[in-house]
Amino acid sequence: MGALIPDRRTVLVALAITAAAIAILLAMGRSPICECGYVSLWHGQINDAGNSQHITDWYTPSHIIHGMIFYAFGWWLFVKRGLGGAQGYRWGFPLAVLLEAAWEVLENTPMVINRFRAVTANFGYSGDSVLNSFADIGWMSFGFWLALRLPVRVTVALAVIGELVAGYVVRDNLTLNVIMLLYPIDAIAEWQAAGGVA
């Protein structure tokens, strides 16, 4: 089998992981929806109280790309390396959901929120609403599905386009976020600030 096609059981496991992440986030005291009191399909400002509170924003492409990356990791693990035997490939999707859910929980801890505020373009970041975290897991799943269905070159092209568009419009994207979280570079911070992002 050359693709990470989940079955009913592994989809149910992925749903259970998602439900557990939502329960953990609520137990952590995260707001179910934006504290503004409404839900928006799109929120285009990255440094105001509505950022990471609604269904989609400028970080949605990052989560779609997560799904593409997790698909590639799962393919390497379950198809190329043969982990889990002949049926191991079915666990690629639950693994992707577990990784994304774990990130959503970690991302909303005080330590990571403070790190985002200190070194990334998201100086006003206060964490995600539970709705936004749920949507992010959904967008990651969409990215996984795209990687499952599309040729590799098309998947890579979509990821690059997503990074370039977000980078151009808001001077931030997945690549810049990872760099700035792990090893902040003054030149990047200055470039983001010059664009009015930071």
C-alpha positions, 0 to 999 in steps of 0.5 A: 500500500502506497498511501496512508488511507485511514479506515473507520477504526483509525478515523474514530481514534482521530476523532477521540484524540480531537475530543480529548484535546478539546477537553484538555483545552477547556480544562486549561481555561481556554475560551470556547470562542472569541471573547468578543462574543461572536464567531467569524469565518475569517479574521485577517488581523494578526495583532489584535484580540481576534487573532487565533480566535475564529475559524480561519486566519493568516495562520490557517495555511500553516496548519494545512501545511502541517497536514502535508508534512505529517502525511510525509512523515507518516508515509516515511514511517508506515509505508517506507519503513513498514512500521506496524506491518501490512496495515500500519499505513492506516495509522498515519492519519491518527498520528497526524491528528495526535501531533496537531492536537499535542501542538494545540495544547502545548501552544496554549500553555503560558510558556509558549504563549509568552515565547510567541509574544517575546520573539515572533511577529505575534506580540499580542498573542494570547492563545487560541480559542478552543474553536480556533484550535478545533478548526486548526486540527480540521485544517491540518486534516484537510492538508493531510487529505490534500497530500493523500490525493494530490501528486507530491509536486502539486502538494509541495507547490501548494505549500510553497504558495501558502508560505509565500502569500502569507509571508508577503501579506503579513510578513509571517508564515510557518517557516518564519514562526519556527525560526523565530520560536527556536532561534530568533534572528534580529534581521527577521524581527526588523523586517517584520516590524518594518511591515507593521506586523510586529 
